[in-house]
Amino acid sequence: MSKVPAVTLGFWLIKILATTLGETGGDTVSMTMNLGYLVGTGIFLAILVGLVWWQIAAARFQPLLYWATIIASTTAGTTMADFATRSLGIGYAGGSALLFGCVIASLAVWRRTLGSVSVDTVSTPKAEAFYWITITFSQTLGTALGDWTADTNGLGYVGAAVVFGALLAAVAGLYFWTKTNRVLLFWAAFILTRPLGATVGDFLDKPLDHGGLAFSRPIASAVLAVAIVILITVLPQRAGQHPVAARNEG
């Protein structure tokens, strides 16, 4: 059986909140706690590896476990992207290009190995491993894209959030009104939710003179975490479609 959730409106709402939490949570450890990007990356990667192992070992879809793993991937993505673009000195453009290449390579190897990168087929340990590797790269890429757009193009955090929100709306339009490949649209939307969350998270916790609201990072992270738990509890959570059913439908 699939151990990832069905892709619904609720899925996307929780995903955007999770990516926002990833930004504020990652910044809390690396900046507020002053541990730095490398140490923060080590902490969140260790948590991520443990949760991915638990997720793969689980016998069925567990909503809280799944979303905890997503949050771990997006916080790790925040610190990894900041380390790549700032500490390694390759800049936003270099970091984004490198991470985009990692996403494409992960998808290519996944497709070549298993024949499909559709989330409807994520029902085996090998498929789950590819799924979480690709997700982690996409979360890291999204962070770099969000920072690049907000910091270097004069848009600021709000302007960048509007840009990525508009791009997500365009992807939704393609989904509802065209026959564009659904797998391609899913991964495009999945990547775009991350820079949207990154720019919203930065808007919440960055200083006033940097265009933010200067909210406390730990408090903002706690509020977002509570909101995510409420949505997971309130909104229907079910496993994605079984791969056999997916193949029979098209």
C-alpha positions as CSV (number, residue, x, y, z in Angstrom):
1,M,0.0,0.0,0.0
2,S,1.0,3.6,-0.6
3,K,2.5,5.3,2.5
4,V,2.3,8.9,1.1
5,P,-0.9,11.0,1.2
6,A,-3.4,11.5,-1.5
7,V,-2.7,14.8,-3.3
8,T,-5.6,17.0,-2.3
9,L,-6.2,20.7,-1.5
10,G,-5.5,19.8,2.1
11,F,-2.2,18.3,1.1
12,W,-1.1,21.6,-0.5
13,L,-2.2,23.7,2.4
14,I,-0.3,21.6,4.9
15,K,2.7,21.5,2.6
16,I,2.9,25.3,2.3
17,L,2.7,25.6,6.1
18,A,5.4,22.9,6.5
19,T,7.7,24.8,4.2
20,T,7.2,28.0,6.1
21,L,7.9,26.2,9.3
22,G,11.0,24.8,7.6
23,E,12.3,28.3,7.0
24,T,11.6,29.7,10.5
25,G,12.7,26.4,12.2
26,G,16.0,26.2,10.2
27,D,16.8,29.9,10.9
28,T,16.0,29.3,14.6
29,V,18.8,26.8,14.9
30,S,21.3,28.3,12.6
31,M,20.8,32.0,13.4
32,T,18.8,32.5,16.6
33,M,20.7,29.7,18.4
34,N,23.9,30.8,16.5
35,L,24.9,27.2,15.7
36,G,25.6,28.0,12.1
37,Y,24.5,26.5,8.8
38,L,26.8,23.4,8.9
39,V,25.9,22.4,12.4
40,G,22.2,23.0,11.7
41,T,22.5,20.9,8.6
42,G,24.0,18.1,10.6
43,I,21.3,18.2,13.2
44,F,18.4,18.3,10.7
45,L,19.9,15.7,8.4
46,A,20.3,13.3,11.3
47,I,16.6,13.8,12.3
48,L,15.6,13.4,8.6
49,V,17.5,10.2,8.2
50,G,15.9,8.7,11.3
51,L,12.4,9.8,10.2
52,V,12.9,8.5,6.7
53,W,14.0,5.1,8.1
54,W,10.9,5.1,10.3
55,Q,8.7,6.1,7.4
56,I,10.0,3.3,5.2
57,A,9.8,0.7,8.0
58,A,6.2,1.7,8.8
59,A,3.5,-0.8,7.7
60,R,1.0,1.8,6.6
61,F,0.5,5.5,6.0
62,Q,0.8,7.5,9.2
63,P,-0.1,11.2,8.7
64,L,1.9,12.6,11.7
65,L,5.0,10.6,10.7
66,Y,4.7,11.6,7.1
67,W,4.4,15.3,7.8
68,A,7.1,15.2,10.5
69,T,9.4,13.8,7.8
70,I,8.4,16.5,5.4
71,I,9.1,19.2,8.0
72,A,12.5,17.6,8.7
73,S,13.3,17.6,4.9
74,T,12.4,21.3,4.6
75,T,14.3,22.4,7.7
76,A,17.3,20.5,6.4
77,G,16.8,22.1,3.1
78,T,16.8,25.5,4.6
79,T,20.2,25.0,6.3
80,M,21.7,23.1,3.4
81,A,20.7,25.8,0.9
82,D,22.0,28.6,3.2
83,F,25.3,26.7,3.6
84,A,25.7,26.1,-0.1
85,T,24.8,29.7,-1.2
86,R,26.5,31.6,1.6
87,S,29.2,29.5,3.3
88,L,30.5,27.8,0.2
89,G,30.4,31.2,-1.6
90,I,28.7,29.9,-4.8
91,G,25.9,32.4,-4.5
92,Y,22.2,32.1,-5.2
93,A,22.6,31.4,-8.9
94,G,25.3,28.8,-8.4
95,G,23.4,27.1,-5.6
96,S,20.1,27.1,-7.5
97,A,21.8,25.6,-10.6
98,L,23.5,22.9,-8.6
99,L,20.4,21.9,-6.7
100,F,18.2,22.0,-9.8
101,G,20.7,19.6,-11.3
102,C,20.4,17.3,-8.3
103,V,16.6,17.3,-8.5
104,I,16.7,16.4,-12.3
105,A,19.4,13.7,-11.7
106,S,17.4,12.2,-8.8
107,L,14.2,12.1,-10.9
108,A,16.1,10.7,-13.9
109,V,17.7,7.9,-11.9
110,W,14.4,7.1,-10.2
111,R,12.5,6.9,-13.5
112,R,15.3,4.8,-15.1
113,T,15.4,2.4,-12.2
114,L,11.6,2.0,-11.5
115,G,10.0,3.2,-14.6
116,S,7.9,6.0,-13.1
117,V,8.3,9.0,-10.8
118,S,4.6,9.3,-10.0
119,V,3.8,9.5,-6.3
120,D,1.0,7.0,-7.0
121,T,3.7,4.3,-7.4
122,V,5.5,5.1,-4.1
123,S,4.7,1.8,-2.3
124,T,8.0,0.0,-2.1
125,P,11.1,0.7,0.0
126,K,13.2,1.6,-3.1
127,A,10.5,3.9,-4.4
128,E,10.2,5.6,-1.0
129,A,14.0,6.1,-0.9
130,F,13.9,7.9,-4.3
131,Y,10.9,9.8,-3.2
132,W,12.6,11.2,0.0
133,I,15.9,11.9,-1.8
134,T,14.0,13.9,-4.5
135,I,11.9,15.7,-1.9
136,T,15.0,16.8,0.1
137,F,16.7,18.1,-3.0
138,S,13.6,19.9,-4.1
139,Q,13.1,21.5,-0.6
140,T,16.7,22.7,-0.7
141,L,16.3,24.1,-4.3
142,G,13.2,25.9,-3.2
143,T,15.0,27.7,-0.4
144,A,17.7,28.9,-2.7
145,L,15.2,30.1,-5.3
146,G,13.2,31.9,-2.7
147,D,16.2,33.7,-1.3
148,W,17.5,34.5,-4.8
149,T,14.2,36.1,-5.8
150,A,13.6,38.0,-2.7
151,D,17.2,39.3,-2.1
152,T,18.6,40.1,-5.5
153,N,15.7,41.3,-7.7
154,G,14.4,44.1,-5.5
155,L,11.1,42.3,-4.9
156,G,11.5,41.8,-1.2
157,Y,9.8,38.9,0.7
158,V,6.2,40.0,-0.1
159,G,6.9,40.5,-3.8
160,A,8.7,37.2,-4.1
161,A,5.8,35.4,-2.3
162,V,3.4,37.0,-4.9
163,V,5.6,35.7,-7.7
164,F,5.7,32.2,-6.5
165,G,2.0,32.3,-5.6
166,A,1.2,33.3,-9.1
167,L,3.4,30.5,-10.5
168,L,1.6,28.0,-8.4
169,A,-1.7,29.4,-9.6
170,A,-0.5,29.0,-13.2
171,V,0.4,25.3,-12.5
172,A,-3.1,24.9,-11.0
173,G,-4.6,26.4,-14.1
174,L,-2.6,23.9,-16.3
175,Y,-3.9,21.1,-14.1
176,F,-7.6,22.0,-14.3
177,W,-7.8,23.3,-17.9
178,T,-5.2,21.4,-19.9
179,K,-4.0,17.9,-20.3
180,T,-0.4,18.7,-19.3
181,N,1.4,15.7,-17.8
182,R,0.1,15.3,-14.2
183,V,3.4,14.0,-12.8
184,L,5.3,17.0,-14.2
185,L,2.8,19.4,-12.7
186,F,3.0,17.7,-9.3
187,W,6.7,18.1,-9.1
188,A,6.6,21.6,-10.4
189,A,4.0,22.5,-7.7
190,F,6.0,20.6,-5.1
191,I,9.1,22.6,-5.8
192,L,7.3,26.0,-6.0
193,T,5.6,25.6,-2.6
194,R,9.1,25.7,-1.0
195,P,10.2,29.1,-2.2
196,L,6.7,30.4,-1.4
197,G,7.1,29.1,2.2
198,A,10.7,30.3,2.4
199,T,9.7,33.9,1.5
200,V,6.7,33.9,3.8
201,G,8.9,32.5,6.6
202,D,11.5,35.2,6.0
203,F,8.8,37.9,6.0
204,L,7.6,36.7,9.4
205,D,11.0,36.6,11.1
206,K,13.4,38.9,9.4
207,P,14.2,42.4,10.9
208,L,12.0,45.4,10.0
209,D,14.8,47.1,8.2
210,H,15.2,44.0,6.0
211,G,11.5,44.0,5.0
212,G,10.3,41.5,7.6
213,L,8.0,41.6,10.6
214,A,10.7,40.7,13.1
215,F,8.6,38.1,14.8
216,S,10.3,35.7,17.2
217,R,11.6,32.7,15.2
218,P,10.9,30.1,17.9
219,I,7.4,31.5,18.5
220,A,6.6,31.7,14.8
221,S,7.8,28.1,14.5
222,A,5.6,26.9,17.4
223,V,2.5,28.6,16.0
224,L,3.1,27.1,12.6
225,A,3.6,23.7,14.1
226,V,0.4,23.9,16.0
227,A,-1.5,25.0,12.9
228,I,-0.1,22.0,11.0
229,V,-1.2,19.6,13.7
230,I,-4.7,21.1,13.7
231,L,-4.9,20.8,9.9
232,I,-3.7,17.2,10.0
233,T,-6.3,16.4,12.6
234,V,-9.2,18.3,10.9
235,L,-8.6,17.6,7.3
236,P,-9.1,14.0,5.9
237,Q,-5.8,12.2,5.7
238,R,-5.7,9.1,3.5
239,A,-3.1,7.2,1.6
240,G,-2.5,7.9,-2.0
241,Q,-3.9,5.8,-4.8
242,H,-2.7,2.2,-5.1
243,P,-0.2,1.9,-8.0
244,V,-2.3,-0.9,-9.7
245,A,-5.3,1.4,-9.7
246,A,-3.3,4.3,-11.0
247,R,-2.0,2.2,-13.9
248,N,-5.6,1.0,-14.7
249,E,-6.8,4.6,-14.9
250,G,-4.2,5.7,-17.3
